[in-house]
Structure formats: C-alpha cells, structure tokens
Amino acid sequence: MATQKRCIRLCGLSAAWTLACAPVPAGAGTVSATAQAFVTILDPMSVTPLSDLAVTATVRPARGQIAAEISPASYEVIAPPGETFSVESSRRLMLWRDDGQGLLALELDPARREAPLAGAGPDFARHRFAFGGSLPVSAGADPGRYSGDVRVIVNYN
C-alpha cells in the first residue's frame, strides 16, 4: 500500500484565502475552499438631531415680559469607543418672524447633558445631549410665527 502525504498551502487571493490540499501521488487532483473577509468602516464621529427646540405658543403680556415655555433640542453622537468630544453652540439664537419683519432673541442654555447609552454595540458608542434656553416675550413683541436654526458643532480628537 502506497504512503500518502498531505500538503496544506495558504495563498492570499484578493482578500480571500484559498486552502489547497493535495495528496502526493500523481493524478490524485486538488480541492479548494474559499472564505470571505468583512470589515465595517465607521465615520470618526456623527451627530444627528433627535428633536427640535420647541417653544410653546405664548400670549404676549399687556405690560412687562414673560418667559415662553421651551422644550430642549436633543441630539445623538455616534463615535468609536474611547473617542472624546465636546459640543458647542452660540449662546443666542435669533428667531425671525416669517415675514422677515420681526426678530426675537432666544438665549440658549450652555448646560448640556452627555451620557453613554446602555446597549451600545462593540463598534461604536452613543451619547445624547440637549440644548434648552429661555425666551423672554415682552408686551412690545410683534405677533406672528418666528423660527431659526439651532446649530451645534461637535469637536472630537
């Protein structure tokens, strides 16, 4: 009975591996198997708005001023684990009346919340933060619908 020897050879072929096993006797043939490799490429950091800064419709006072009720804008940052970041925004948001004739200044609250979310996957971490503020409405405020954009900047290392 002839003795058989097996030879295993690994060859890299464009991100796939080919495994060839061939017995030594002539005319025995070859077999092969292929496995694939996968990678997920993540952006270093992304920020997504979750909710808008909302101001409750407010009746202007007959005299003096009142503070409008505000629900904060919230955001989510997604980053690789261990990434550090800081958040910045202007301290004042200018709200223009839809006809462009009136202007109100909303003072943004510099306090923000940052907290890792439970259940984040191994490839990224999630953090949420929010910006609120105060909007004084005076007796002289022009009635109408006012709007503006809350822009936040996320700096990361």
N, C-alpha and C positions, 0 to 999 in steps of 0.2 A: 504494500500500500504506500502511495506517494505521500510525503510530508508536505503540508501546505503552510505557508507563512502569510500573514496578513499585514498589509502596509496601510497606514492611515496617514493621509496628507491633507492639510488645511490650506486652502488657497483663497485669498480675498478677491472677490469679483464685484466691483462697484457696489459696495455696502451690503453685499450678500456673501455668505460663506458657502463654499462647496466642499462637501465631505466625500472623498473618494476612497473606496475600499476595494482592493483588487487582490485576488489570490495570485501567487507566483506562477502556477502552471500556465503555459502558453494556451491561448484561445479560451481562457476562462471568462473574459469580459469584465466590465466595470459597472458599478452602480453609483448613484449620487443622490444627495439630498440638499435642499436649499432652505435656509431660514432667513427671515427678514429682520431688519433693524429699524426702529422707530425713534423719533425724537420730537419733542414739543418745544418750540421756540416761543418764549414769552417776551412781551414788551417789558422794559425795565420797570415801568410804572404806568398805571392808567387811573383816571378819575372819572366817575360817572355821577351825574345828578340823579338823586332818588326822589326828591320832592322840591317844589318851588317854594320860595319865600312868599307867604300869603298874608295879605293884610285884610282884615275884616272890613266890610263897608262901614264907614263911620259918618255919623251926622256931625257936621261942624257945630261947635258951640256958638251960642249967641254972643258970648264975650269970653275973653281969655283963651285958654287952649286945653285940649285933652290929648291923651296918648291913644293912638289906634292900637287895636289888638293884633299881634303878629304871631304867625306860626313860622318857625325857622325853616330855612332851606337845608336839605340834608344831602350828603354826598357819600360815595363809597370809593375808597382807594384800593386797588389790587396791585400787589407787588410780590416779588420773590421773597421768600423768608429771609429775615435778617436785614432787609433794606430799611433805611431810616428816611424819614421825610418830615417836612414842615409845610404848613399851609398858610397862605397869606391872601388878603383881600383888602380893598380900600376900606377906610373907616366910615365913608359916607357914600350912599347910593343916591344918585339923582333920579327922581321919578318925574317923567314928563307927561303932561296931560295929552290925551290922544290927538287933540287939535294943535299941539305944539305950543300953546299959549301959556300954560301954567306949569309950575315947577315946584316939587316938594323934595325936601332932603330927608332921607331915611338914614339914621345913624346905626351902622352895623355894630353888633356886639363882638368885640375881639375874642371873647371866650369861645372856645370850641371844644367839642368832645372828640377824643380819639380812643378807640378801643378795639382790640382784636376780636374778631367774631369766632365763636365756637364752631368746630366742624370744618375749618378751612382745610383744603386739600394739601398734599405734600409739595405741590408745585408752586403754590402761591399763598399769600396771606391776604386777608381782607380787613380793612379798617373803615369805620364810619365816623363822620364828623358833621357838625351842623353849625350854621351861622344864623343868628337871630338879629334882633335890633329893636329900635324904638322909632316911632314916627309921631312927632307932635303935630296935631291938627289945630290950627288957630281959627278964630272967628273970621279972619280975612281970607281963608283958603278958598280958592275958586272951586266950585263943584265940577265934577267930571271924573272920568276914568284916567288913572295915572299908571305908568308902567316904566320899567327899567330892567336892565340885566345885572344879575349878581354874578360877578366873575371871580373865581378863586384860582389861585396858582399853587400847584403842588411842586415843591422843590425836593429833590432827592439826591442821595450820594450813591 
